[in-house]
């Protein structure tokens, strides 16, 4: 499908990394990053977090693709950085493949409700067709991260969204437009 090249590119990158690790005995590990968000994202990068925050800031309806029941799990950037640092520094992680993200799933529709509630705007929606190959569920298995790194996300969705939306709101006030 339409996403096949994206998925294959990630698999290919992992295969090359593991091959290089074995051939040259480099101290590498693979971190699989899932739906990270936070301040300093680009408002126009096409992901749901900046899309919804930007639409709410501009007083626009949220674009919901499909029925909005597909789920995502969102990991705040400071949690991700902590996980990466632990993976780099922890003895015994060479050659490991570790998922970093958040295992708490939220539907896209519920995510939109939380964004609008935090920003103090009513939620209005524009229904859009679900793109082909859009996953209905995206949630990492964090078992290895918990067991090997003693790591798990700490920043809750509302706390992370407050920081992220405050950043975008500040950018809007400073520049006079959404960046």
C-alpha positions in Angstrom: 0.0 0.0 0.0 0.9 3.7 0.2 2.8 3.3 3.5 4.8 0.2 2.4 7.9 2.1 1.4 8.0 3.9 4.8 7.6 0.6 6.7 10.2 -1.2 4.5 12.7 1.7 4.9 12.5 1.3 8.7 13.0 -2.5 8.4 15.9 -2.0 6.0 17.6 0.6 8.3 17.3 -1.9 11.2 18.8 -4.7 9.1 21.7 -2.5 7.9 22.4 -1.4 11.5 22.4 -5.0 12.8 24.6 -6.2 10.0 27.1 -3.3 10.6 27.1 -4.0 14.3 27.9 -7.7 13.7 30.6 -7.1 11.1 32.4 -4.2 12.8 31.5 -4.9 16.5 30.2 -1.4 17.0 28.3 -0.5 20.2 24.9 0.2 18.7 21.3 -0.4 19.6 18.1 0.3 17.8 15.4 2.5 19.3 11.9 2.4 17.9 10.3 5.7 18.6 6.5 5.9 18.8 4.5 9.2 18.4 6.6 11.6 20.3 5.4 15.2 20.8 6.3 18.3 22.7 7.4 21.9 22.5 9.5 22.8 19.4 7.5 20.6 17.0 6.7 22.2 13.7 3.1 23.2 13.6 2.9 22.1 9.9 4.6 18.7 10.1 1.4 16.8 9.4 1.1 14.9 12.6 -2.0 14.9 14.7 -0.6 16.7 17.7 0.4 19.9 15.9 -2.5 19.6 13.5 -5.1 19.6 16.3 -3.4 22.3 18.4 -2.9 24.5 15.3 -6.5 24.1 14.3 -7.7 24.8 17.8 -5.5 27.9 18.0 -6.9 29.2 14.7 -10.5 28.4 15.7 -10.8 25.9 13.0 -12.7 22.5 13.1 -10.4 19.5 13.9 -9.8 17.3 10.9 -10.7 13.7 11.9 -9.9 11.0 9.4 -12.2 8.0 9.4 -14.5 7.6 12.4 -11.9 8.8 14.9 -11.9 5.5 16.7 -8.4 4.6 15.6 -5.9 4.7 18.5 -2.5 6.3 19.0 -0.3 6.4 22.1 1.6 9.7 22.7 5.0 10.0 24.4 6.2 13.3 25.6 9.7 14.3 24.4 11.4 14.4 27.8 10.3 10.8 28.4 11.7 9.7 25.1 15.0 11.5 25.8 15.3 9.8 29.2 14.7 6.4 27.5 17.3 7.0 24.8 19.9 8.1 27.4 19.2 5.0 29.5 19.6 2.8 26.4 22.9 4.4 25.5 24.4 4.2 29.0 23.0 0.9 30.3 25.5 -2.0 30.1 24.2 -5.0 28.2 22.0 -3.1 25.7 24.4 -3.5 22.7 22.5 -5.0 19.8 19.1 -4.6 21.5 16.0 -3.4 19.7 13.9 -1.3 22.2 10.5 0.3 21.8 10.2 3.7 23.4 6.8 5.3 23.6 3.7 5.2 25.7 1.4 2.2 26.0 -1.6 4.2 27.0 -3.9 4.3 24.0 -6.2 7.2 23.1 -8.7 7.4 20.3 -8.1 10.2 17.8 -11.6 11.6 18.7 -10.9 11.5 22.4 -7.5 13.1 21.8 -9.2 16.0 20.0 -11.6 16.4 22.9 -8.6 16.7 25.3 -6.9 19.2 23.1 -10.0 21.4 22.8 -10.7 21.1 26.5 -7.2 22.2 27.5 -7.3 25.1 25.1 -10.7 26.2 26.2 -12.3 26.0 22.8 -15.4 24.1 21.7 -14.7 21.0 19.6 -16.0 21.1 16.1 -15.0 18.4 13.6 -14.6 18.0 9.9 -14.9 14.4 8.9 -12.3 13.3 6.3 -11.9 10.0 4.6 -9.4 7.6 6.2 -6.2 7.4 4.1 -5.4 4.0 2.7 -3.1 1.9 4.9 -3.7 4.2 8.0 -3.2 1.9 11.0 -6.2 1.5 13.2 -4.0 1.0 16.2 -0.5 2.1 17.1 0.7 1.1 20.5 4.2 -0.1 21.4 5.1 -3.1 23.6 7.3 -1.5 26.3 8.1 -4.8 28.1 11.8 -4.7 27.1 12.2 -1.0 28.0 10.7 -1.6 31.4 12.7 -4.8 32.1 16.0 -3.8 30.6 16.1 0.0 31.2 13.7 0.3 34.2 12.0 2.9 32.0 8.4 4.0 31.4 6.8 7.2 30.4 6.1 9.6 33.3 4.5 12.7 31.7 0.7 12.3 31.3 -1.1 13.3 28.1 -2.8 16.4 29.6 0.5 17.7 31.2 2.4 17.2 28.0 -0.3 18.8 25.9 -0.4 21.8 28.2 3.3 22.4 27.7 3.1 21.8 23.9 0.0 24.0 23.4 1.6 26.8 25.6 4.7 26.6 23.3 2.5 27.0 20.2 0.4 29.7 21.7 3.6 31.6 22.6 4.9 31.2 19.1 1.7 32.7 17.8 1.9 35.7 20.1 5.5 36.3 19.3 5.2 36.0 15.5 1.6 37.1 15.1 0.9 34.0 13.1 1.0 30.2 13.6 4.4 28.9 12.6 
